[in-house]
Amino acid sequence: MNTRYLTPLTLLSLAWLSACTPTRVGDQVALNSPAKWKHVSNAQTAETADLKTWWQGFNDPLLNELIDRALLANHDLKIATARAREANAMVTIAESALYPSIDFFTSGGREKRIDRIVGVPGAQGIELIAPTADAVSGGLAARWEIDLFGGRHLAAEAAAAQAEGSGEALHAAQVGLLAQVATNYLELRGVQQRIGILQKNIDLQRERLRALQSFYRAGLGNEADIARQQTLLHGTEATLPMLSNAAKNLIHRLGVLLGEQPESLENRLSVVVPMPKEAPNLPGLLPSDLLAQRPDLRFAQTEVSAAAASLGSARADLFPKLVLSASGGFGSLAVGGFPSLAESVYALGSGLTAPIFNAGRIRAHISAADARLEQVAANYEKTFLLAMEDVENAFVARQSALEHFERLTQAEAAAEKAYRLADALYRRGAGDYLAVLDAQRGMLAVNDERAKAETATRVAMVAIYRAFGGGWIAEPSAIRIDQANR
């Protein structure tokens, strides 16, 4: 059977369908972005280009090496990279629905028929044996659903937006990884600095204990002062294992972040080096720049685009679908010893289907897609506010850390002076040893707090760059934040 032309009914249907194609109206998700940050002045900002390699501002070669190794081997990055590849493959799957599909088919068989004719009762039947028949056929078959109302195009757009979202998730993982490596490294150096300060105070307290014991043997002291000094010394020594444990935990965390065994970095990082004295400049970005730079915001933006496209695709299901089909091939039949009979076969066809009754399934699907769009649009606005909060909090934390460190630096100088004066008075016999003990305790506490405050100033800078999405440079996004017409 050959079908060469579309029926007049189909052509009339096409004309009617083109007149009722659904339209989409896009409107932007409005975000209220302030012109500048409240807790930072423009004079404090650096060039935006510092964002990509901000950690190099600490001028620490070992930190740079650790970050390079983490970017190559971290398992979270590997997972995010694989998910991005998966999402890109899903785009190809969605886009393939826009094109015709062509299949090859073939079949063959042999048939032999035996008929038995039964005559008079009691007599044997007569067998009629037909010649053997061999049949072979093959050809190509094509099918194409015309995307009259854009449903499949919108489904492909949704998949593309989701793929871009997977790319933003990869960027977010990278930003988080850089901040984690830098934070753990700086905290490790801070703990090691505290261990050094603690050890210095332990040596000082031991020296004081030996001096008191010498005074006592010379008849110039008393056992109470010795007991007080021993109490202070043992209490100080008891803190050392806790700090050593904290340092090892940080080393183990860095090992895992680098995709290695937890203990793999112990030999390398147990070597104490000073806390980096330099720090990166503040990034020169405005609040509006967060929309282009922060991966979580860009991811939320792709969710809006994907949901809007999915809503349009769901609405397209309300309208008829047109399918074109075509096939062509050959067939041959050979009976007995006679030459085979061959013929060419082709067919063209079209089909039109339209939903009439589906118990509200399509409308419910549209309602669900619309609700999904409302969710992701609200989440986009919420994510932007949280990003603003992150940046402002990071600026405030850094300023507070700097002020805290400055005050403790002054307190440290005063505490060391108080200890020297109390010790001098005691040695001259003009002061009580309790004053010396109090001065030692105060000096130890201030030394330790100052070391923690210095670490906090460095970690606060890391938090600022993490809040800005530092660690990569955003390219202009092709994502649209359109919402389907409601």
C-alpha positions in Angstrom: 0.0 0.0 0.0 1.4 3.4 -1.0 0.4 6.7 0.7 1.8 9.6 -1.3 0.1 12.6 0.0 -1.1 14.1 3.3 -4.8 14.0 3.5 -6.7 17.3 3.1 -8.0 16.9 6.7 -4.4 16.9 8.0 -3.6 20.0 6.1 -6.6 21.8 7.4 -5.7 20.6 10.9 -2.2 22.1 10.5 -3.6 25.5 9.5 -5.9 25.5 12.6 -3.1 24.4 14.9 -0.8 27.2 13.8 -3.4 29.7 14.8 -3.7 28.4 18.4 0.0 28.0 19.3 0.5 29.0 22.9 2.6 32.1 23.5 5.0 32.8 26.4 5.7 36.1 28.1 8.9 36.4 30.1 9.4 38.7 33.0 12.5 39.1 35.1 12.7 38.1 38.7 13.2 41.5 40.4 16.1 41.7 42.9 16.6 44.8 45.0 20.4 45.3 45.1 22.0 48.1 47.1 24.5 50.4 45.3 27.4 49.6 47.8 28.3 47.7 50.9 27.6 49.2 54.2 30.7 48.0 56.1 33.5 48.6 53.6 34.7 51.7 51.7 35.8 51.8 48.1 39.3 52.8 49.1 39.7 49.4 50.8 38.9 47.3 47.7 41.3 45.7 45.2 41.0 44.7 41.6 38.3 42.1 40.7 41.0 40.0 38.9 42.3 39.0 42.4 39.2 36.8 42.7 40.5 33.9 40.6 43.7 33.3 42.6 42.9 35.2 45.9 44.8 32.7 48.1 48.1 33.7 46.5 47.7 37.0 48.3 48.9 35.2 51.5 52.3 34.7 49.7 52.7 31.2 51.2 54.1 28.7 48.6 53.0 25.7 50.6 49.4 26.9 50.7 49.5 27.4 47.0 50.8 23.9 46.5 48.1 22.4 48.7 45.4 24.2 46.8 46.8 23.1 43.4 46.8 19.5 44.6 43.3 19.7 46.0 41.9 21.1 42.7 43.4 18.0 40.9 42.4 15.3 43.3 39.5 16.3 45.6 36.7 13.8 45.5 33.9 16.3 45.8 35.2 18.1 42.7 35.3 14.7 40.9 31.7 14.0 41.8 30.6 17.5 40.7 32.5 17.1 37.4 30.8 13.7 36.7 27.4 15.2 37.5 28.0 18.0 35.1 28.9 15.5 32.4 25.8 13.6 33.1 23.7 16.7 32.8 25.3 17.6 29.5 24.4 14.1 28.2 20.8 14.7 29.3 20.7 17.8 27.1 21.6 15.7 24.1 18.9 13.3 25.0 16.3 16.1 25.2 17.4 17.7 22.0 17.3 14.4 20.1 13.5 14.5 20.4 13.5 17.5 18.1 14.7 15.5 15.2 13.3 12.5 13.2 14.3 9.0 14.1 15.3 6.5 11.4 15.5 2.8 12.0 16.5 -0.1 9.8 14.4 -3.3 9.8 14.7 -6.6 8.1 13.0 -10.0 8.4 13.2 -13.4 6.7 11.5 -16.8 6.9 10.8 -20.1 5.3 7.4 -21.7 5.1 6.3 -25.3 4.1 2.7 -26.3 4.2 1.2 -29.8 4.4 -2.6 -30.4 4.1 -4.3 -33.7 4.7 -7.6 -34.5 2.9 -9.7 -37.2 4.5 -12.0 -39.1 2.2 -14.2 -42.1 2.8 -14.3 -43.4 6.3 -11.7 -46.1 6.9 -9.6 -45.0 4.0 -6.2 -43.2 4.4 -6.1 -39.5 3.9 -4.4 -37.8 1.0 -1.5 -35.4 1.8 -1.1 -32.3 -0.3 2.4 -30.8 0.1 2.9 -27.2 -1.0 6.3 -26.1 -2.3 8.7 -24.4 0.1 8.4 -20.6 0.2 11.2 -18.3 1.2 10.4 -14.7 2.1 12.8 -11.8 2.8 12.0 -8.2 3.5 13.9 -5.1 4.7 14.1 -1.3 4.6 14.1 1.9 6.5 11.4 3.5 8.7 11.4 7.1 9.9 9.2 8.9 12.4 9.1 12.6 13.3 6.9 14.3 15.8 6.6 17.9 14.7 7.2 20.3 17.6 4.2 22.6 16.6 3.8 24.2 20.0 7.4 24.3 21.3 6.9 21.7 24.0 10.0 19.7 23.0 12.1 22.8 22.5 11.1 24.0 25.9 12.0 20.6 27.4 15.4 20.9 25.7 15.8 24.4 27.2 15.0 23.0 30.6 17.6 20.3 30.2 20.1 22.9 29.1 19.4 25.1 32.1 19.8 22.1 34.4 23.1 21.3 32.7 24.3 24.9 33.3 23.1 24.5 36.9 25.4 21.4 37.3 28.2 23.6 36.0 27.5 26.2 38.7 27.4 23.4 41.3 30.9 22.5 40.2 32.0 26.1 40.6 30.4 26.2 44.0 32.2 23.0 45.0 35.5 24.6 43.8 34.8 27.8 45.8 34.0 25.8 48.9 37.1 23.6 48.5 39.5 26.5 48.2 38.0 28.2 51.3 38.2 24.9 53.3 41.9 24.2 52.3 42.9 27.8 53.1 40.9 27.9 56.4 42.3 24.6 57.7 45.8 25.5 56.7 45.7 28.9 58.4 44.1 27.4 61.5 46.8 24.8 61.6 49.5 27.5 61.5 47.6 29.3 64.2 47.4 26.2 66.4 51.1 25.6 65.8 51.8 29.2 66.8 49.9 28.7 70.0 51.8 25.5 70.7 55.1 27.5 70.3 53.8 30.2 72.6 52.7 27.6 75.1 56.0 25.8 75.0 57.8 29.1 75.5 55.7 29.8 78.6 56.3 26.3 79.9 60.0 26.9 79.6 59.7 30.1 81.4 57.6 28.6 84.2 60.1 25.7 84.6 62.8 28.2 84.9 60.8 30.1 87.6 60.2 26.8 89.4 63.9 26.0 89.4 64.7 29.5 90.7 62.1 29.1 93.5 63.6 25.8 94.5 67.1 27.3 94.6 65.8 30.1 96.8 64.1 27.7 99.1 67.3 25.6 99.5 69.1 28.8 100.3 66.5 29.6 102.9 65.1 32.6 101.0 61.7 31.1 99.9 58.8 28.9 101.0 57.2 25.7 99.9 53.9 27.5 99.2 55.4 29.5 96.4 56.9 26.3 95.0 53.6 24.5 95.1 51.8 27.4 93.4 54.4 27.5 90.6 54.1 23.7 90.1 50.3 24.1 89.9 50.7 26.7 87.2 53.3 24.7 85.3 51.3 21.5 85.3 48.1 23.3 84.2 50.0 24.9 81.4 51.5 21.5 80.3 48.1 19.9 80.4 47.0 22.2 77.5 49.7 21.0 75.2 48.2 17.6 74.3 44.9 19.2 73.4 46.6 21.6 71.0 48.7 18.9 69.5 45.5 16.8 68.9 43.9 19.9 67.3 46.9 20.3 65.0 46.8 16.6 63.9 43.0 16.8 63.2 43.6 19.8 60.9 46.4 18.0 59.1 44.2 14.9 58.6 41.4 17.2 57.3 43.8 18.7 54.8 44.8 15.2 53.7 41.2 14.2 52.9 40.6 17.5 51.1 43.5 16.7 48.9 42.1 13.3 48.1 44.8 11.5 50.1 45.1 9.4 53.2 44.5 11.5 56.4 48.0 11.0 57.7 49.7 11.6 54.4 50.6 15.2 55.2 51.8 14.7 58.8 55.5 14.8 58.0 55.2 17.8 55.7 52.9 19.9 57.8 54.3 19.1 61.2 57.2 21.3 60.4 56.3 24.6 62.0 56.4 27.7 59.9 55.1 31.1 60.8 51.6 32.3 60.1 51.5 34.1 56.8 52.1 37.8 57.5 50.5 39.0 54.3 46.9 38.8 53.3 44.9 39.4 50.1 43.3 42.7 49.5 39.6 43.1 49.7 37.8 42.2 46.5 36.4 45.1 44.5 32.9 43.9 43.8 29.6 45.7 44.2 26.5 44.0 45.5 25.1 43.7 41.9 28.3 41.8 40.9 27.3 38.9 43.2 24.7 37.9 40.6 27.4 37.1 38.1 30.0 35.8 40.5 28.5 33.6 43.2 27.9 30.1 42.0 24.9 29.5 44.3 23.2 32.5 42.9 23.9 31.4 39.4 22.6 28.0 40.2 19.4 29.4 41.6 19.1 31.4 38.4 19.3 28.3 36.3 16.6 26.6 38.4 14.3 29.5 37.6 15.1 29.1 33.9 14.6 25.4 34.0 11.3 25.7 35.8 10.0 28.3 33.4 10.8 26.1 30.4 9.3 23.1 32.1 6.1 25.0 32.7 5.9 26.0 29.0 6.5 22.4 28.0 3.7 21.2 30.3 1.3 23.7 28.8 2.2 22.5 25.3 0.7 19.1 26.2 -2.8 20.7 26.1 -2.5 21.0 22.3 -2.6 18.4 19.5 0.5 16.5 18.4 1.4 15.8 14.8 3.5 12.8 13.8 4.9 12.2 10.3 6.0 8.7 9.3 7.7 7.2 6.3 9.1 3.8 5.4 10.6 2.2 2.3 12.2 -1.1 1.5 12.0 -4.3 -0.5 10.4 -7.7 -0.2 11.0 -11.0 -2.1 9.3 -14.3 -2.2 10.7 -17.5 -3.7 8.4 -20.6 -4.1 9.9 -24.0 -4.9 12.4 -23.7 -7.7 10.8 -20.8 -9.4 12.6 -17.5 -9.6 12.0 -15.1 -6.6 9.4 -12.4 -6.9 10.7 -9.0 -5.6 8.9 -5.7 -5.0 9.7 -2.3 -3.6 7.5 -1.0 -0.8 7.2 2.5 0.6 4.7 4.4 2.7 4.0 7.9 3.9 1.7 8.7 6.7 0.7 11.3 9.2 -1.2 11.1 12.5 -2.8 13.7 14.7 -3.7 13.2 18.3 -5.3 15.7 20.7 -6.1 15.3 24.4 -9.9 15.1 25.2 -10.2 13.4 28.6 -7.3 12.5 30.9 -8.9 13.0 34.4 -7.1 16.3 34.9 -3.6 14.8 34.5 -2.3 17.5 32.2 -3.8 20.4 34.1 -2.4 19.0 37.3 1.0 18.7 35.7 0.8 22.3 34.7 -0.3 23.3 38.2 2.7 21.4 39.6 5.1 23.0 37.2 3.7 26.5 38.0 4.1 25.8 41.8 7.7 24.6 41.1 8.4 27.9 39.3 7.1 29.9 42.3 9.3 27.9 44.6 12.5 28.4 42.7 11.8 32.1 42.0 11.3 32.6 45.8 14.4 30.6 46.5 16.4 32.8 44.0 15.4 35.9 45.9 16.2 34.2 49.2 19.6 33.1 48.0 20.4 36.6 47.0 19.5 37.9 50.4 21.6 35.2 52.1 24.5 36.1 49.8 24.2 39.7 50.8 24.1 38.6 54.5 27.2 36.4 54.0 29.2 39.3 52.6 28.1 41.9 55.1 28.8 39.4 58.0 32.2 38.6 56.6 33.1 42.3 56.4 31.9 42.8 60.0 33.8 39.7 61.2 37.0 40.9 59.6 36.7 44.4 61.0 36.0 43.0 64.5 38.9 40.5 64.2 41.3 43.3 63.2 40.2 45.5 66.2 40.3 42.5 68.5 43.9 41.7 67.3 45.0 45.3 67.7 43.7 45.5 71.3 45.3 42.1 72.2 48.6 43.3 70.8 48.5 46.2 73.2 47.4 43.9 76.0 50.2 41.5 75.3 52.8 44.3 75.6 51.2 45.4 78.9 51.1 41.9 80.2 54.7 41.3 79.5 55.6 44.6 81.2 53.5 43.6 84.2 55.3 40.3 84.5 58.8 41.9 84.3 57.9 44.5 87.0 56.3 41.9 89.3 59.3 39.6 88.9 61.7 42.5 89.6 59.9 43.5 92.7 59.8 40.0 94.0 63.6 39.5 93.4 64.2 42.7 95.4 62.0 41.5 98.2 59.5 44.3 97.7 56.7 42.2 96.2 54.7 39.0 96.9 55.1 36.0 94.6 51.4 35.8 94.1 51.7 38.9 92.0 54.3 37.1 89.9 52.0 34.2 89.4 49.1 36.4 88.4 51.3 38.2 86.0 52.4 34.8 84.5 48.9 33.7 84.1 47.8 36.9 82.5 50.7 36.9 80.1 50.0 33.3 79.0 46.3 34.0 78.5 47.0 37.2 76.5 49.7 35.5 74.4 47.3 32.7 73.5 44.4 35.0 72.8 46.5 37.2 70.5 47.6 34.1 68.5 44.0 33.1 68.1 43.0 36.6 67.1 45.8 36.8 64.5 44.4 33.5 63.0 40.9 35.0 63.0 42.0 38.0 60.9 43.4 35.6 58.2 40.4 33.3 58.3 38.1 36.3 58.1 39.7 37.3 54.8 39.1 33.7 53.5 35.4 34.1 54.5 35.1 37.3 52.5 36.5 35.7 49.4 34.2 32.7 49.9 31.2 35.0 50.3 32.1 36.7 47.0 32.5 33.3 45.2 36.2 33.7 44.8 38.3 31.1 43.1 37.0 31.4 39.5 36.0 34.2 37.1 32.5 34.2 35.8 31.9 34.5 32.1 28.8 36.3 30.9 25.8 34.0 31.5 23.5 33.1 28.7 20.8 32.0 31.2 17.5 33.8 30.9 15.4 34.3 34.0 12.2 34.2 32.1 9.0 33.0 33.6 6.3 31.4 31.5 3.2 33.4 31.1 0.8 32.9 34.0 
